[in-house]
Amino acid sequence: MKCKPFKIMGILNITPDSFSDGGENFNLKDALDSAEKMIESGVDIIDIGGESTRPGSESVPVDEEIKRVLPVIKELNKNFPDIKISIDTTKYEVAQIALDNGAGIINDISGLQFEPRFAELAAYYDAGIVLMHIQENPKLMQVNPNYNDVVGEVYAFLENKVQYSHKIGVNKIWADVGIGFGKTYFHNIQLLKHLEQFHKLGVPLVLGISRKSFIGKMLEIENPQERDIATALIHSILLAKGVDIVRVHNVALMNTLRIIIKEFFDCKN
């Protein structure tokens, strides 16, 4: 296994209805407590979202999403200024106010499909942007996802969005194949098997597989919160394909894996 250091992005959902942790961080104190535990566990980036993007989910109004995420961003930026914050949103106003208050990355599940102005926003703030592939939208994405060549089509989509973002002037870009977002079990597995092909995009890769339904189907684990060990085991294989950021719920477990990998493969920070 070739060692490549990776960063841990911790998921902090300020929602009542996210698929595995909905409601756990819906008030400010709980959210900050969870964030502090992530920091103690070795997180590098905290990804804050105020709208669930689970299959079948409905969009929430801009004002409500801002009300959910902004107090958390402000408090984290004030108390932990060294921790990077990303904002998981598809709304321009939410991303802009997050960047104004300390966030440094836009995590866009739509890969500029829902809000093309994100590229301009990221360029203006010299912020990073995660461009993820999705087919349809969260409400409809799992109705009947269909591809002739899932690896080729996802690659072509991301290549187009990466090139566009570079042209607009974005300096920090990551790509995410979008596991579970408009994909069947077969599509997810094919993308993960061929993940190394996406290095040809010329940007770092983000991997988001934590607790997802394909793991449940593979191992017959119905409860998403019981998929953390399987998540870590799958990461231990996929990291050999050169992932740069892993987006996970269980930061402590992933940091344990990182320590082990560094020790056995002489990784450099």
For each residue, the residues with C-beta under 8 A, 3 or more apart:
1: 239 240 261 265
2: 240 242 265
3: 261 262 265 266 267
4: 239 242 243 244 267
5: 262 267 268 269
6: 239 243 244 245 246 258
7: 44 45 244 245 246
8: 42 43 44 45 245 246 248 251 254 255 258
9: 43 44 45 46 47 86 206 245 246 247 248
10: 35 38 41 43 45 46 47 248 249 251
11: 21 47 49 210 247 248 249
12: 25 31 34 35 38 46 47 48 49 72
13: 18 21 22 24 25 49 52
14: 25 26 31 48 49 50 68 69 72
15: 18 22 23 26 49 50 51 52 68
16: 22 23 26
17: 22 23 52 54 57
18: 13 15 21 22 49 52 54
19: 22 52 54 55 211 224
20: 211 224 225 227 249
21: 11 13 18 24 25 225 249
22: 13 15 16 17 18 19 26 52
23: 15 16 17 26
24: 13 21 30 34
25: 12 13 14 21 30 31 34
26: 14 15 16 22 23 30 31 68
27: 30 31
28: 31 32 71 72 75
29: 32 33
30: 24 25 26 27 33 34
31: 12 14 25 26 27 28 34 35 72
32: 28 29 35 36 72 75 76 79
33: 29 30 36 37
34: 12 24 25 30 31 37 38
35: 10 12 31 32 38 39 46 72 76 80
36: 32 33 39 40 80
37: 33 34 40 41 251 252
38: 10 12 34 35 41 43 46 251
39: 35 36 43 46 80 83
40: 36 37
41: 10 37 38 251 252 255
42: 8 251 252 255 258
43: 8 9 10 38 39 46 83 251 255
44: 7 8 9 83 84 245
45: 7 8 9 10 83 84 85 86 105 245
46: 9 10 12 35 38 39 43 76 83 84 85 86
47: 9 10 11 12 86 87 88 107 247
48: 12 14 69 72 73 76 85 86 87 88 98 103
49: 11 12 13 14 15 18 52 53 69 87 88 89 107
50: 14 15 60 64 65 66 67 68 69 89 94
51: 15 57 59 60 65 89 90
52: 13 15 17 18 19 22 49 57 138
53: 49 57 88 109 138 181
54: 17 18 19 57 138
55: 19 138 141 142 180 213
56: 138 139 142
57: 17 51 52 53 54 138 139
58: 139
59: 51 138 139
60: 50 51 64 65
61: 64 65
62: 65 66 91 93 94
63: 66 67
64: 50 60 61 67 68
65: 50 51 60 61 62 68 69 89 91 94
66: 50 62 63 69 70 93 94 97
67: 50 63 64 70 71
68: 14 15 26 50 64 65 72
69: 14 48 49 50 65 66 72 73 87 89 94 98
70: 66 67 73 74 97 98 101
71: 28 67 74 75
72: 12 14 28 31 32 35 48 68 69 75 76
73: 48 69 70 76 77 85 87 98 101 102 103
74: 70 71 77 78 101 102
75: 28 32 71 72 78 79
76: 32 35 46 48 72 73 79 80 83 85 102
77: 73 74 80 81 85 101 102
78: 74 75 81
79: 32 75 76
80: 35 36 39 76 77 83
81: 77 78 102
82:
83: 39 43 44 45 46 76 80
84: 44 45 46 104 105
85: 45 46 48 73 76 77 98 102 103 104 105
86: 9 45 46 47 48 103 104 105 106 107 128 130
87: 47 48 49 69 73 94 95 98 99 103 105 106 107
88: 47 48 49 53 107 109
89: 49 50 51 65 69 94 95 98 106 107 108
90: 51 108 109 110 114 115
91: 62 65 94 95 115
92: 95 96 115 117 118 121
93: 62 66 96 97
94: 50 62 65 66 69 87 89 91 97 98
95: 87 89 91 92 98 99 103 106 115 118 121
96: 92 93 99 100 121
97: 66 70 93 94 100 101
98: 48 69 70 73 85 87 89 94 95 101 102 103 106
99: 87 95 96 103 104 106 121 125 127
100: 96 97
101: 70 73 74 77 97 98
102: 73 74 76 77 81 85 98
103: 48 73 85 86 87 95 98 99 106 127
104: 84 85 86 99 127 128
105: 45 84 85 86 87 127 128 129 130 172
106: 86 87 89 95 98 99 103 118 121 122 127 128 129 130
107: 47 49 86 87 88 89 129 130 132
108: 89 90 111 112 114 115 118 129 130 131 132
109: 53 88 90 132 134 138 178 181
110: 90 113 114 115 132 134 137
111: 108 131 132 133 134 157 158 161 178
112: 108 115 116 118 119 131 161 164 165
113: 110 116 134
114: 90 108 110 137
115: 90 91 92 95 108 110 112 118
116: 112 113 119
117: 92 120 121
118: 92 95 106 108 112 115 121 122 129
119: 112 116 122 123 129 164 165 168 170
120: 117 123 124 168
121: 92 95 96 99 106 117 118 124 125 127
122: 106 118 119 125 126 127 128 129 165 170 172
123: 119 120 126 165 168 169 170 171
124: 120 121
125: 99 121 122
126: 122 123 171 172
127: 99 103 104 105 106 121 122 172
128: 86 104 105 106 122 172 173 174
129: 105 106 107 108 118 119 122 165 170 172 173 174
130: 86 105 106 107 108 174 175 176 206
131: 108 111 112 158 161 162 165 173 174 175 176
132: 107 108 109 110 111 175 176 177 178 181 206 208
133: 111 154 157 158 176 177 178 181 182
134: 109 110 111 113 137 138 141 178 181 182
135: 141 145 146 147 181 182 183
136: 139 140 141 143 145 182
137: 110 114 134 140 141
138: 52 53 54 55 56 57 59 109 134 141 181
139: 56 57 58 59 136
140: 136 137 143
141: 55 134 135 136 137 138 145 181 182
142: 55 56 145 182
143: 136 140
144:
145: 135 136 141 142 182 183 184 187
146: 135
147: 135 150 153 154 187
148: 153
149: 152 153
150: 147 153 154 183 187 190 191
151: 154 155 190 191 194 197
152: 149 155 156
153: 147 148 149 150 156 157
154: 133 147 150 151 157 158 177 178 191
155: 151 152 158 159 197 198 200 201
156: 152 153 159 160
157: 111 133 153 154 160 161
158: 111 131 133 154 155 161 162 175 177 198 201
159: 155 156 162 163 201
160: 156 157 163 164
161: 111 112 131 157 158 164 165
162: 131 158 159 165 166 173 175 201 202 203
163: 159 160 166 167
164: 112 119 160 161 167 168
165: 112 119 122 123 129 131 161 162 168 170 173
166: 162 163 169 170 173
167: 163 164
168: 119 120 123 164 165
169: 123 166
170: 119 122 123 129 165 166 173
171: 123 126
172: 105 122 126 127 128 129
173: 128 129 131 162 165 166 170 203 204
174: 128 129 130 131 203 204 205 206 244 245
175: 130 131 132 158 162 198 201 203 204 205 206
176: 130 131 132 133 205 206 207 208 247
177: 132 133 154 158 191 195 198 205 207
178: 109 111 132 133 134 154 181 182 183 208
179: 183 188 191 192 207 208 209 212 214
180: 55 183 188 208 209 212 213 214
181: 53 109 132 133 134 135 138 141 178
182: 133 134 135 136 141 142 145 178
183: 135 145 150 178 179 180 187 188 191
184: 145 187 188
185: 188 189 214 217 218
186: 189 190
187: 145 147 150 183 184 190 191
188: 179 180 183 184 185 191 192 212 214
189: 185 186 192 193 214
190: 150 151 186 187 193 194
191: 150 151 154 177 179 183 187 188 194 195
192: 179 188 189 195 209 234 238
193: 189 190
194: 151 190 191 197 198
195: 177 191 192 198 205 207 238 241 242 243
196: 199 241 242
197: 151 155 194 200
198: 155 158 175 177 194 195 201 205
199: 196 202 205 242
200: 155 197
201: 155 158 159 162 175 198 205
202: 162 199
203: 162 173 174 175
204: 173 174 175 244 245
205: 174 175 176 177 195 198 199 201 242 243 244 245
206: 9 130 132 174 175 176 243 244 245 246 247
207: 176 177 179 195 235 238 243 245 246 247
208: 132 176 178 179 180 212 246 247
209: 179 180 192 212 214 215 231 234 235 238
210: 11 227 228 231 246 247 248 249 250
211: 19 20 215 224 225 227 228 231 249
212: 179 180 188 208 209 215 216 224 227
213: 55 180 216 217 224
214: 179 180 185 188 189 209 217 218
215: 209 211 212 218 219 221 227 230 231 234
216: 212 213 219 220 221 222 224 227
217: 185 213 214 220
218: 185 214 215 230
219: 215 216 227 230
220: 216 217
221: 215 216 226 227 230
222: 216 226
223: 226 227
224: 19 20 211 212 213 216 227
225: 20 21 211 228
226: 221 222 223
227: 20 210 211 212 215 216 219 221 223 224 230 231
228: 210 211 225 231 232 249 250 253
229: 232 233 253
230: 215 218 219 221 227 233 234
231: 209 210 211 215 227 228 234 235 248 249 250 253
232: 228 229 235 236 250 253 254 256 257
233: 229 230 236 237
234: 192 209 215 230 231 237 238
235: 207 209 231 232 238 239 243 246 248 254 257
236: 232 233 239 257 261
237: 233 234 240
238: 192 195 207 209 234 235 241 243
239: 1 4 6 235 236 242 243 246 261
240: 1 2 237
241: 195 196 238
242: 2 4 195 196 199 205 239
243: 4 6 195 205 206 207 235 238 239 246
244: 4 6 7 174 204 205 206
245: 6 7 8 9 44 45 174 204 205 206 207
246: 6 7 8 9 206 207 208 210 235 239 243 254
247: 9 11 47 176 206 207 208 210
248: 8 9 10 11 210 231 235 251 253 254
249: 10 11 20 21 210 211 228 231
250: 210 228 231 232 253 254
251: 8 10 37 38 41 42 43 248 254 255
252: 37 41 42 255 256
253: 228 229 231 232 248 250 256 257
254: 8 232 235 246 248 250 251 257 258
255: 8 41 42 43 251 252 258 259
256: 232 252 253 259 260
257: 232 235 236 253 254 260 261
258: 6 8 42 254 255 261 262
259: 255 256 262 263
260: 256 257 263 264
261: 1 3 236 239 257 258 264 265 267
262: 3 5 258 259 265 266 267 269
263: 259 260
264: 260 261
265: 1 2 3 261 262
266: 3 262
267: 3 4 5 261 262
268: 5
269: 5 262
